[in-house]
Amino acid sequence: MLDIALLPGEYAVCRLAPGAALPYALSSELDPAEVVTVSWTTDGISVICPTTRAPTQAVVETSWRCLKVAGPDGVAATGTLAALVAPLTDARVNVVTFSTFDTDYLLVPIVRLAEGTAALERAGHRVLG
């Protein structure tokens, strides 16, 4: 069983052109409950952030909620994402995931949040918040 914290606020999944400059707002004065992640590839720059921090020059998909695996699991943990994505997939809930050194995060569409959290709870996980 995993404890999963529902972070406050709405999140956005964004795409910037390759080589674009990242706005300062993505890293300035993060609230302790906020998370921002940036991935660079030759295809472009992907950003996941609170909707209020979404870059204006980006292609933006909004209306996501962010779930965080509570407590660090570290890079050596095995099967954490699979244990969370499988029940969401079975419930036909879209999911976007990312990981940090310490833990894993999942984004689910706001319109499917109740179904997603119910699926996670049926799988034995506890959703907090």
C-alpha positions, 0 to 999 in steps of 0.5 A: 500500500502506498500513501499518495498526497493530492497536491492543491491546485490545477496543473498544466502539461506544457511544450516549448520549442527546442532551445526556448528560454525558461521563464523565471516564474517556473523556479521563483518562490515555489510554494512548499506544495508546488512542483515543477519539472522540466525535461529537455529533448531534441524535440522540445522542452516539456514542462509540468507545473501549476497552471498559474506558472505555465509559460505564455509561449508554450503549447499548454494542456490544462486541467490536471491534478497532481498526485505525489507518492508520500514519503521518499521512495528513492531511485532504488524503489521497484514497481512503484509507478506500475502499482499506481499506473495499472489501476488507473489504466484498468479504470481507463483514466489518462495519466502523465507521470514523472519522477524525481530522485526522491519520489514519483508523481502522477497527473490525472485529468480533473474530470476523472479525478474521482474515478482515478482516486477510487481506482487507486483506493480499490488497489489498496492505496491511500489517497490523502487530501 
